[in-house]
Amino acid sequence: MATVSEESASGRSLLQELFAGSLYKQRQGRIVRQLTCLAMWLTLWLGGWQFYEVLNSGVYGINNWASFRYIAILGPALMIGLGMWFAFRVVNWPKFADFLISVEAEMTKVSWPTKTELYRASMVVIFTMAFMAVLLFAYDLVWQAIFDFLGVS
């Protein structure tokens, strides 16, 4: 049964959730929510670093603007900071959090293969790929010989 705070939180929009101070069902789906947030943060850091590199490359002429040099540092920092806050809040948005909680619940139901099963399945795939590569090469040689005999090159 949902509590009163959970029922009121589930009706909030994303904009309302961005400025909320509470965490939605904080003990459920923790691993998936944390990994999702970390993946978003990593993407933001890489994007911010790329943005910083582009701004400092001189392509846009910011290096020539002595009074606007702070844009090359403040822009990426602001993008990363706001993006990290957005990522943290979006994984606590009730609609998305419920999805991530469901994902974690389903992942516990998966029957993962043992090491020997994984090895056997991998060997089947590798040998099948090698066989198909040799077979396609042989077909190519045959068709090339046929076309050379006919003079169609």
URFENJO-V271551 format. One line per field, one symbol per residue. psi: psi as a letter, one per 40 degrees, with the letter a starting at -180 (. if undefined). burial: + if it has 24 or more other ideal C-beta (glycine too) atoms within 12 Angstrom, else -. A space follows every 10 residues. Layout:
psi = ???
burial = ???
This chain:
psi = hiidddddde eiidddddei eihhgdehfd dddddddddd dddddddddd dddddeeede eddegdeede dddddddddd dddddddddd eehddddddd dddddddeeh hiiidddddd dddddddddd dddddddddd ddddddddde fg.
burial = --------+- -+----+--+ --+++---+- -++--++--+ +--+---+-- +---+----- -+-------- -+--++--++ --++-+++++ ++++-+++-+ +--+------ ---------- ---------- ---------- ---------- ---
